[in-house]
């Protein structure tokens, strides 16, 4: 079982990729990103019928939206 706390989409995608590669993972609880008002991912985590959809893009399947990150930067 792979679970989560309150991580961003990056943490959620990391957990989902780990679960997808390990043969003995029977369950996941990767819902931390659903508790956030907004995530910093360019392509948000997609959940379809209760399952995270891995899109096949390189790496974790998304990247940080740098414009959004800049808007939230504390100066």
LODRENLO-879121 format. One record per residue (C-alpha): residue in three letters; x, y, z. Coordinates in steps of 0.25 Angstrom, whole numbers, plus 5000, padded with zeros to 4 digits. Example, Ala and Ser with C-alpha at 12.3 -4.5 7.8 and 13.67 -1.06 7.14 Angstrom:
ALA504949825031/SER505549965029/
***
This chain:
UNK500050005000/UNK500550144996/UNK499950255003/UNK500050405005/UNK499850525014/UNK499750665008/UNK500750664997/UNK500650744984/UNK500350684970/UNK501850654969/UNK501850564981/UNK500550494976/UNK501150464963/UNK502350414969/UNK501550314978/UNK500750274966/UNK501950244957/UNK502550164969/UNK501250084971/UNK501150054956/UNK502549994955/UNK502549904968/UNK501849774966/UNK501349754980/UNK500549894982/UNK499149854984/UNK498549994988/UNK498950134988/UNK498350254995/UNK498950374988/UNK497950484990/UNK498750594996/UNK498750684984/UNK497250684984/UNK497350764998/UNK498050874991/UNK497250994986/UNK498351004974/UNK499550924970/UNK500750974963/UNK500750864952/UNK500650904937/UNK499750784935/UNK498950754948/UNK498850614953/UNK497750544945/UNK496850454953/UNK495850364945/UNK494750284953/UNK495650274965/UNK496950244958/UNK498150334955/UNK498450344940/UNK499850334936/UNK500050414923/UNK501250354918/UNK502050484917/UNK503550484921/UNK503850484935/UNK502650494945/UNK501750534933/UNK501650684937/UNK502550804941/UNK502450924950/UNK501651044944/UNK502851144945/UNK501851264943/UNK500951214954/UNK502151184963/UNK502651324961/UNK501351384965/UNK501351314978/UNK502851354981/UNK503051424994/UNK503951544992/
***
